[in-house]
Amino acid sequence: MVRGFSGYLIPDQLFHLWDVILAWESVEVLPVLAMAIVSFRRDNLMDVTSQQAAEV
């Protein structure tokens, strides 16, 4: 939870995410963000042939 999305967001975006979490007093925004990342990378993920390629 502490490192949530730190590998996928630039620091400014990560700070904004934590601002939203603190403002809502809830982590309900995390599944929405996770789905947005998967949706954004959908085409790349459908073309991978190994787990290592998906993690890049």
C-alpha positions as CSV (number, residue, x, y, z in Angstrom):
1,M,0.0,0.0,0.0
2,V,2.8,2.4,0.8
3,R,4.4,1.9,-2.6
4,G,1.1,1.8,-4.5
5,F,1.6,2.9,-8.1
6,S,5.1,4.4,-7.4
7,G,6.5,2.5,-10.4
8,Y,3.8,3.7,-12.7
9,L,3.3,7.3,-11.8
10,I,5.7,10.3,-11.8
11,P,6.1,11.8,-8.4
12,D,3.8,14.7,-9.0
13,Q,1.0,12.3,-10.0
14,L,1.7,10.1,-7.0
15,F,1.4,13.1,-4.7
16,H,-1.9,14.0,-6.3
17,L,-3.2,10.5,-5.8
18,W,-2.3,10.6,-2.1
19,D,-4.0,14.0,-1.9
20,V,-7.2,12.4,-3.4
21,I,-7.0,9.5,-1.0
22,L,-6.6,11.8,2.0
23,A,-9.4,14.1,0.8
24,W,-11.8,11.2,0.3
25,E,-10.6,9.5,3.5
26,S,-10.9,6.3,1.5
27,V,-8.8,4.1,-0.8
28,E,-11.7,3.6,-3.2
29,V,-9.9,5.5,-5.9
30,L,-7.1,2.8,-6.1
31,P,-9.2,0.2,-8.0
32,V,-10.3,3.0,-10.4
33,L,-6.7,4.0,-11.0
34,A,-5.6,0.3,-11.4
35,M,-8.3,-0.2,-14.1
36,A,-7.3,3.0,-15.8
37,I,-3.6,1.8,-16.0
38,V,-4.7,-1.6,-17.4
39,S,-7.0,0.0,-19.9
40,F,-4.3,2.4,-21.0
41,R,-1.8,-0.5,-21.5
42,R,-4.5,-2.9,-23.0
43,D,-3.0,-3.1,-26.5
44,N,0.5,-3.7,-25.2
45,L,-0.7,-6.3,-22.7
46,M,-2.6,-8.2,-25.4
47,D,0.6,-8.5,-27.5
48,V,3.0,-9.9,-24.8
49,T,4.2,-13.5,-25.0
50,S,5.8,-13.8,-21.5
51,Q,5.3,-12.6,-18.0
52,Q,8.6,-10.7,-18.2
53,A,7.4,-8.7,-21.2
54,A,4.2,-7.8,-19.4
55,E,6.1,-6.4,-16.5
56,V,8.2,-4.0,-18.6
